[in-house]
């Protein structure tokens, strides 16, 4: 469909140039399948430029957020290597339109995980877990968007930071965490906020990515979804997360 390509180009350009664009679906009338087709086409443009797929991110993993958005399932987006911000490194604020940060837990897989799997099967595919931060950034002007808008815009995913990889054979269902900006705690939460247990997010990721014909691969990272509300970030900030048992990670925001 022509408009799939048109909107994919629009959003790809918006992300590359960090320039806000008008909503593509202000009335929220677009089918979610079309929104995902736009997302896929947009990511393919990045791959064509040399970026590599390295995983997926999950969104709307809070039950209250799902209800608020009228959803009965989570949403997801795609990660590429160019989105990785090394732990402790600096990312330029100018790369984003209106960025925010949210604390998450990340999985890295040691084997393919595809289709309808159990939590036990999902855990068996996990090589390690880590504290993480996702940088989310809507590419729409005035931070106004519908649900299809968000999905088309790669579920608002822009960057991710991964902390130390840890043994997944520990209980990570309810780990306390704190998001800090410049050393000040701005959000406090728990990994239990992620669908009641982060493994449920990984199970959903396996199902949704396989349905899209892109099963989770060995070596891929899965960002499980925000454990608290997201916080706005600005130039000069140091953003970090401290997670019980797993340690911490952070990044600097440049100009």
Buried (B, 14 or more C-beta within 10 A) or exposed (E): EEEBBEBBBBBBBBBEEBEBBEBBBEEEEBEBEBBBBBBBBBBBBBEEEEBEBBBBBBBBBBEEBBEEBEBEEBBBBBBBEEBBBEBEEEBEBEBBBBBBBBBBBBBBBEEBBBEEBEEEBBBEBBBBBBBBBBBBBBBBBEEEBBBBBBBBBBBBBBBBBBBBBBEBEEEBBEBBBBBBBEEEEBBEBBBBBBBBBBBBBBBBBBBBBBEBEBBBBEEBBBBBBBBBBBBEBEEEBBBBBBBBEBBBBBBBBBE
